[in-house]
């Protein structure tokens, strides 16, 4: 596990990786670094399929059990409010883990939520989100082939405590079109800033 905590952190995020690479992937490091600079601690971990060198991702039961274990490890390190989330597959599995009230998640931060397979628009992967009664932030690229904008917009609009932030010209792996991108901000810095703003809006009063 990799723990990053800046001074003056306001919350911690259990940050799960995607289906293609583990916790040390450069995108996971970039997200963790951006969150750290924005005042959010992170705990990264590997799912069993990565540890065992398998290509096939773990079942939801196995994945959510690992997220629960990571959440417990985070609580041993801090008393900060604990959020769940992650990139792609990791974020989707975090949304299933959050259904367990024992985890006590403050909310969820999805980085490139994989709403459907490329070229196969559907919303079935989001059907359970209505049961997750926690604040949810979706950080999604406008060029992400795994999240058709109209579909994702409709999913988020139906969730009472959810917000959607578009990462202009970013694809599923956060590659941007620099010449046409309207926001000059680094995409990972943007993710960290927006995540912190969302956490602040949902901080206990």
C-alpha positions as a printed NumPy array, in Angstrom:
array([[  0.   ,   0.   ,   0.   ],
       [  1.089,   3.563,  -0.648],
       [  0.005,   6.319,   1.725],
       [  0.368,  10.004,   0.888],
       [ -0.745,  12.653,   3.359],
       [ -0.019,  16.358,   3.033],
       [  0.163,  18.668,   5.99 ],
       [ -3.231,  20.102,   6.775],
       [ -5.136,  17.371,   4.923],
       [ -8.917,  17.66 ,   5.211],
       [ -9.89 ,  14.138,   4.085],
       [ -8.432,  10.845,   2.888],
       [ -9.32 ,   8.938,  -0.253],
       [ -8.924,   5.173,  -0.723],
       [ -7.85 ,   5.279,  -4.36 ],
       [ -8.354,   2.063,  -6.346],
       [ -6.641,   1.394,  -9.675],
       [ -8.174,   0.357, -12.973],
       [ -8.264,  -2.933, -14.851],
       [ -5.101,  -2.4  , -16.88 ],
       [ -2.433,  -1.572, -14.302],
       [ -1.797,  -1.401, -10.579],
       [ -1.322,   1.253,  -7.944],
       [  2.087,   2.357,  -9.265],
       [  0.846,   3.285, -12.743],
       [  1.832,   6.819, -13.693],
       [ -1.78 ,   7.946, -13.863],
       [ -2.46 ,   6.672, -10.357],
       [  0.665,   8.467,  -9.145],
       [ -0.384,  11.646, -10.94 ],
       [ -3.859,  11.545,  -9.386],
       [ -2.455,  10.881,  -5.911],
       [  0.056,  13.719,  -6.289],
       [ -2.638,  16.128,  -7.473],
       [ -4.903,  15.168,  -4.588],
       [ -2.01 ,  15.64 ,  -2.157],
       [ -1.336,  19.133,  -3.491],
       [ -5.041,  19.89 ,  -2.988],
       [ -5.021,  18.775,   0.642],
       [ -6.353,  15.25 ,   0.233],
       [ -4.507,  12.225,   1.594],
       [ -4.637,   9.031,  -0.462],
       [ -4.113,   5.346,   0.126],
       [ -3.37 ,   3.219,  -2.924],
       [ -3.331,  -0.566,  -3.061],
       [ -3.308,  -3.421,  -5.548],
       [ -6.225,  -5.725,  -6.22 ],
       [ -5.407,  -9.456,  -5.988],
       [ -5.416,  -9.93 ,  -9.768],
       [ -2.505,  -7.506, -10.066],
       [ -0.598,  -9.107,  -7.198],
       [ -1.033, -12.517,  -8.814],
       [ -0.149, -11.357, -12.326],
       [ -3.539, -12.181, -13.836],
       [ -5.149, -10.265, -16.701],
       [ -8.726, -10.982, -15.654],
       [-10.037,  -8.61 , -13.009],
       [-11.325,  -9.846,  -9.687],
       [-14.988, -10.538,  -9.024],
       [-16.93 ,  -7.772,  -7.281],
       [-16.906,  -9.727,  -4.014],
       [-13.125, -10.063,  -4.07 ],
       [-12.586,  -6.479,  -5.195],
       [-14.881,  -4.946,  -2.587],
       [-13.273,  -7.045,   0.145],
       [ -9.89 ,  -5.623,  -0.831],
       [-11.313,  -2.084,  -0.791],
       [-12.715,  -2.714,   2.682],
       [ -9.291,  -3.905,   3.829],
       [ -7.689,  -0.797,   2.343],
       [-10.245,   1.401,   4.102],
       [ -9.389,  -0.286,   7.405],
       [ -5.695,   0.334,   6.729],
       [ -6.417,   3.991,   6.02 ],
       [ -8.32 ,   4.326,   9.288],
       [ -5.27 ,   3.009,  11.111],
       [ -3.31 ,   5.924,   9.668],
       [ -5.75 ,   8.786,  10.084],
       [ -8.968,   9.965,  11.685],
       [ -9.796,  12.171,   8.689],
       [-13.115,  11.674,   6.879],
       [-12.651,   8.719,   4.547],
       [-13.756,   8.789,   0.925],
       [-13.68 ,   5.933,  -1.561],
       [-12.912,   6.131,  -5.243],
       [-10.486,   5.387,  -7.984],
       [ -9.825,   5.148, -11.672],
       [-12.21 ,   3.265, -13.974],
       [-12.734,  -0.304, -12.672],
       [-11.439,   0.749,  -9.253],
       [-13.98 ,   3.52 ,  -8.931],
       [-16.796,   1.251, -10.072],
       [-15.831,  -1.345,  -7.463],
       [-15.617,   1.408,  -4.842],
       [-19.238,   2.266,  -5.571],
       [-20.209,  -1.311,  -4.736],
       [-18.071,  -1.298,  -1.585],
       [-19.76 ,   1.911,  -0.43 ],
       [-23.054,   0.033,  -0.135],
       [-21.661,  -1.528,   3.063],
       [-22.544,   0.918,   5.874],
       [-19.779,  -0.52 ,   8.055],
       [-17.195,   1.189,   5.845],
       [-18.582,   4.568,   6.838],
       [-17.533,   6.21 ,   3.579],
       [-18.059,   9.966,   3.482],
       [-18.568,   9.846,  -0.265],
       [-17.158,   8.732,  -3.598],
       [-14.828,  10.248,  -6.186],
       [-14.919,   8.558,  -9.593],
       [-12.061,   9.153, -12.018],
       [-13.202,   8.034, -15.481],
       [-16.19 ,   5.971, -14.349],
       [-16.54 ,   3.136, -16.929],
       [-20.235,   3.399, -17.686],
       [-20.061,   0.907, -20.565],
       [-17.689,  -0.867, -22.929],
       [-16.386,   1.139, -25.914],
       [-18.977,   1.314, -28.671],
       [-21.668,  -0.338, -26.528],
       [-23.584,   2.483, -24.811],
       [-25.534,   1.299, -21.768],
       [-26.24 ,   2.316, -18.18 ],
       [-26.571,  -1.074, -16.47 ],
       [-23.26 ,  -0.616, -14.648],
       [-24.749,   2.397, -12.881],
       [-28.027,   0.769, -11.813],
       [-26.863,   0.281,  -8.213],
       [-25.792,   3.888,  -7.72 ],
       [-29.271,   4.943,  -6.653],
       [-28.72 ,   2.834,  -3.53 ],
       [-25.483,   4.638,  -2.662],
       [-26.773,   7.486,  -0.536],
       [-23.5  ,   9.354,  -0.403],
       [-22.102,  12.386,  -2.233],
       [-20.594,  11.309,  -5.552],
       [-18.251,  13.221,  -7.84 ],
       [-17.728,  12.069, -11.426],
       [-14.569,  13.35 , -13.131],
       [-14.98 ,  12.348, -16.759],
       [-13.225,  13.255, -19.994],
       [-15.271,  14.606, -22.856],
       [-13.551,  12.098, -25.183],
       [-13.932,   9.047, -22.926],
       [-15.279,   6.163, -25.071],
       [-16.426,   4.357, -21.918],
       [-18.831,   7.11 , -20.869],
       [-21.099,   8.515, -23.572],
       [-21.75 ,  12.114, -22.455],
       [-25.533,  12.059, -22.789],
       [-25.802,   8.783, -20.901],
       [-23.455,   9.812, -18.109],
       [-25.164,  13.167, -17.8  ],
       [-28.513,  11.401, -17.384],
       [-27.147,   8.97 , -14.791],
       [-25.688,  11.754, -12.677],
       [-28.791,  13.95 , -12.982],
       [-30.866,  11.165, -11.44 ],
       [-28.642,  10.943,  -8.345],
       [-29.576,  13.508,  -5.683],
       [-26.086,  14.054,  -4.237],
       [-23.965,  13.6  ,  -7.357],
       [-22.04 ,  16.074,  -9.491],
       [-20.407,  15.684, -12.878],
       [-17.294,  17.601, -13.88 ],
       [-16.15 ,  17.372, -17.472],
       [-12.42 ,  17.212, -18.169],
       [-12.258,  19.075, -21.464],
       [-10.821,  16.991, -24.361],
       [ -9.568,  14.246, -21.993],
       [ -9.947,  10.584, -22.913],
       [-10.277,   7.606, -20.546],
       [ -6.564,   7.782, -19.72 ],
       [ -6.539,  11.589, -19.253],
       [ -4.81 ,  12.381, -22.528],
       [ -5.935,  15.811, -23.703],
       [ -5.938,  17.72 , -26.981],
       [ -3.763,  20.647, -25.953],
       [ -4.531,  22.797, -28.982],
       [ -8.3  ,  22.599, -28.574],
       [ -8.53 ,  22.266, -24.785],
       [-10.282,  25.324, -23.364],
       [ -8.813,  24.935, -19.872],
       [ -5.062,  25.675, -19.702],
       [ -4.839,  23.913, -16.33 ],
       [ -3.055,  20.552, -16.164],
       [ -5.746,  17.868, -16.236],
       [ -4.533,  16.175, -13.043],
       [ -4.297,  19.501, -11.22 ],
       [ -7.862,  20.152, -12.359],
       [ -8.956,  16.805, -10.921],
       [ -7.297,  17.541,  -7.599],
       [ -8.788,  21.015,  -7.365],
       [-12.322,  19.911,  -8.216],
       [-12.115,  16.932,  -5.856],
       [-11.052,  19.192,  -2.985],
       [-13.837,  21.668,  -3.726],
       [-16.373,  18.838,  -3.728],
       [-15.054,  17.402,  -0.45 ],
       [-15.219,  20.867,   1.139],
       [-18.839,  21.308,   0.057],
       [-19.748,  18.022,   1.73 ],
       [-17.679,  18.41 ,   4.89 ],
       [-19.524,  17.809,   8.192],
       [-21.016,  21.008,   9.551]])
